Amino acid sequence: MKVAEARTLIADAPIGRGAPQQWLDLGSGAGTFTLALAELLPAGSHILAVDVDAGALRTIPAVHAGVVIETHIGDAQSPPRQSADGVLLANLLHFVEDQPTMLERLATVAPLVLLVEYDSERPKPPWVPYPVSRTRAINLFRSAGYSQSVDLGSRTSRYGPERMYAMAFQQQPPSA
């Protein structure tokens, strides 16, 4: 997938366009969705891209579209505890066996999660060992405290009949 295609898939995400923001991209790989997110964030924002593949991380530029991108070699399933405005999970959650625990951790880090996944119920080891259909995603995120969900769109996948989808999940803002 090209960056422009990734950007189109997440373009309607409920991302504030005003002040600079702090984001985590967990399981960033070579940064296709990292760069797409950077193009949607206000200039001066910061993305911490986390992946176990040092070679993939080296391909990500330090700045893109006015957004600083810092890379970190690490396990995306154990995200940094720093708070963030949002977390991007693009094609990561289907590799996580204990999805509820990971999402509960994320709920303490960020009020907004952008999810990109394959809409499938069937495992396809080794590439999709723990599938996350849209329905499953909504239930998982709701259980983790993300009460609002927004369907951002979908597209065909080059890897099979399942469609790739994008959704945004938000925690309910505290009442005033």
Secondary structure by P-SEA (a helix, b strand, c coil): ccaaaaaaacccccccccccbbbbbccccccaaaaaaaaaccccbbbbcccccaaaaaacccccccbbbbbbbccccccccccccccccccccccccaaaaaaaaaaacccbbbbbbbcccccccccccccccaaaaaaaaaaaccccccccbbbbbccccbbbbbbbbbcccccc
